Amino acid sequence: MENEEAGKIPVKAFFLCTSVDLKSLQAENSRYVIPPTSRSSNSIALRFCDSILQNGGMVEGNASCHRYMVVFQYGSAVLFNVEDHEVDFYLQAVRRHCSGLLPEMRKDDYAIKEKPFLAKDMQGGPDYIVLKNLDTDSIRIISSVLGQSIALDYFVSQVDGMVEEFAEINRGMEKTGTFTMNRKKLFQLVGKANSNLADVILKVGLFERSEIAWRDAKYAQILDYLREEYEVTQRFGNLDFKLKFVEHNIHFLQEVLQNRKSDLLEWCIIVLLGIENVISVCEIVRDSIGTSI
């Protein structure tokens, strides 16, 4: 067991917020920024040389040990070779540029093993991946999948909350034959469902092909392996199915509210016609009384 754990580089993925200002983060940490190797603009990668935390500051030392942090615009941060007691220091650097901070941060753990004499470019293992060499492009590829995966967990939990809310409404309708949700609340749920789907597809970029993987087959192999390992496509399929359930319920409740509005208008027309008839009768009676006098 000790041999299995030896030589592993810990990887920690976090989902902190719904948006990160990458420009200000890059400006504040310009000395650590790794120049991009693709045109993608939704992340930045930082490299810290033998980072030692002293008096709340970072001191560079021996370059033989590196820490890496890849931060994504949609709110994920992935740390490489960072110990548990150092995590908060690095994440604080990200939080200063976050908006929409989550009340409870999400976390996932992974690991990498380097084997220079590995026969293949990569090899999978339980909760880790074996690489010939961990370079910055493989760090970006691994980060992209882990960052998307931890973000997908958050969006799934949001949709699960909506599914449960509609399930509760349906249970109430089964018992009482009606529901009490107002139009504003329903529209809020519509907006939430649409924004969640848009964030997953557009901001997280779940189906965007990596330019790094496109250029080199070994990175494509890493990407495909990790996406399969984390069941990214299947999990999105489950998310899409749940959103379709939410969408179906929204359409149904919108129709009910529209029917209620139509019924109300019909009753208003009936009442107005009734008032008009009463007025007409009163005028006829008054005219008849005036004539008889």
N, C-alpha and C positions, 0 to 999 in steps of 0.2 A: 504493500500500500504506500509506503514511504517513497519507493522508487517511482511509483505511478505519479505521485504528487510533485516529486522533485523536478525542477526545471520548468515548471509551469509559470506562464506570465498571466497574472490575473487580469480579467477584463470586467468592468462594471458599467452597466448601462443604466441611466437615470432619465426619467421624464419629469421635468421640473415645472414647466409652464406651457402656455399655448403660443408664445412668441418670444424670440430672442433677437435683439438688435445686433446683428453680426458686425456691422460697421463700427459701432462704438466699442464692442468687445475686441475687435481686431486692433483698433487704434490704441486701446489701453494696453494690449499685450503684443504690440508689433514686433518686439525683439524675439518672441517665441513662435511667431507664425511660420508654418511650413508653406512655401510657395505652392500654389495649386497646380495640379497636373492635368486638370480637365476644366471645361467651361462651366461646370456646375457652380451655382452661386448660393446654394442653400445651406452650406456648411463651411466651417473653417477648421483647420487642424493646427494644433499647437504642440511644440516639443519642448520639454524642460529637461535640462541636463543635470542629472544627479541632484534633484531638488531637495533641499533640506529646509525644514520649517524652523526658523529661529526668530523669536520675538515677533511673531505675526508676519514675518517677511520671508522672501524666498532668496536663497543664496545658491549660486551656481558653483558646482565643484567638479569632480571627476566626470568626464564625458562618457565614461564606459557604461554608465547606467542612465537610461532615459525613461522619462514618463511622457505619455502622450495623452492629449485630450482632443476629441473631435466634437464640436458643438454644431447642432443643426438649428436652422431658423425656426422650425416648428416646435422646439422645446426640449429636444433630447440632448444629452451629453454622455459621451462614452469615454471612459478612462482606462488607460493601459498601464500596467505595472505600478499602480498606485495602491498603497496599503490602506486598510480600513481607517486608521487614525488620521490619514492625510486627506481623505475624501472631502471632508467639509471645507477645507482650505481651497481646493480647486473649484468646488461647486459655488462657493461664495463669489468667486471671480465671475461666474456666469450669472448668478442671481442679480448682480448689480445692473445687468443689461436685459433683464427679463420683464415681460408684462404678462398678466394673467397667471400669476404664481398659483400652483395647486395647493390646496390645504394639506394634502398628503402626497408626498413624492413617491413615485413608483420606481422600483429597482429590479434589475436582473443581473445575474452573475454568469460569467463564462470564463474560458481560459484558452491559452495558446501554448503549444510546445514547439520549440525549434529543434529540428534534426537535420543538420546540413547534409548528411549522407543518406537521407531518405530517397528511396528509389523513384517515387512519384513526386509531383509538385506539392501535393497535399494528401492528407489522410484524416478521415474522421475518427472521432473517439467519443465516449460518453461524456457530454458536457464540456468537451474541448475539441480543438482542431490542431492537427500537427502540420507544420509548414517547414519547408527547407530553410526559408529565411523570412523573417518578419520585416518587410520594408514599409515605407509610408503608403504605397498604393494598396497593399494588403490591409493595412490599418484602416484606410478609408473604406475599403470594401466591407470589411468586418463591421466597422462602425455603422455603415449605412443599413445593414440588415438588423443589427441589434437596436439601433435607434428607431427604426421603423417598427420593430416588433414590440418594444416597450410602449411606443406611442399608440400602437394598435390596441394594446391592452386597455389603455385609458379610454379610447373611443368605444371599444366594446362595452366597457363598464357603463359609459354614458347611455348607450343604446339599451343595455340591459335594464337600466333604471326606467327608461321610457316604456319598454315592453311590460315591465311590472306595473307601471302606472295604468296602462291601457288594460292590462289583465284585471286590475282592481276595478276599473270602470265597468268592464264587461261582467264581472261578478256581481257588481251592484245592480246593473241593468237586468241581470238574470233574476234577481230577487225582487226588485221594485218595478221593473218594466220601464224605467226612465233613468235619466242621468242629470247631474246638476252642473256640469262644466260650462263655464261661460265662453263666449267667442274669443275673448282676449287670451285666455289660457290655452285654448286650442291653437290659436295662431302662434303662440310662443312655442308650443310643441312642434308645430310645422317648421318654424325657423330653426329650432334646435336639431331636428332630424336632418334638414337640408344642409345645415352648416357642418354637422359631423361628417356627412358623406363627402362634402366638398373638401373639408380639411384632409381627410384620409387620401383622397385621390390627388388633389392639387398641392396642398402644403407638404404633406408627408411624401408625396411622389411615389406611391406604392408600385405603380406600374411603369415608372420611367426607367429606361435601360441605362445602366452605368456606362459612361464613356470609357472609363478605365477597363471595365470588363469587355467592352466592345473591341478595344485595341489589342488585348492580350488574352489568349485562351486560358492561361493559368489563373487569372483573376476571375474570369467567367466561371471557371470550375468552382472556385471558392464561393462566389456569389450564389450559384445554383445550389451548391451543397447546403449552405446556411439557410437559404430561403426554404429549402425542403426540410431541413432540420427544425426550423422554427414554424413550419407549416403556415407560412405567410399567406399563400394563395387560398388554402382551405379556411383559414380564420377570417379572411376578408369575405369569402363566400358565405360563411355563417353570419357575419355582420350584415352583409347585403340582404340575406334572408330575413333577419330580424327587422331591418329597415323597411322591407316590403310589408311585413306584418304591421309595423307602425303606420306606414303609408295607407294601407287598407283601412285601418281603424280611423285614421284621420278623415279619409274620404267619407266613410260611413257617418261619422259624427258631424261632419260638415253638412251632409244631406239632412240629418236630423235637425240641426240648428236652422237650416234654410227652410225646412218644412214648418218648424215652429214659427219662424218669421212670417211665412206665407199664411199660416193659420191666424197669427195675430193681425195681419193686415186684413184678412177676410172678416174677422170679428169686428175690427174697426169700421170697415165698410158697412157691415150689418148694423152696428150701433148708430153710425151716421145716417143710414137710411131710415132706421127706426125713429131717430130724432126728427128727421125731415118729415116723416109721416105724422108724427105727433104735432109738429108745428102746423102742418097743413090741416089737420083735423081741427086744431085750435082756431085757426083762421076761418075755416068753414063755419064752425060753431059761432064764432064772434060775428061773422057776417050775417048768419041766419038770425041771431038775436037782434042785431042792429036793424035788420029789415022788418022783423015782427014789431019792433017798437015804432 
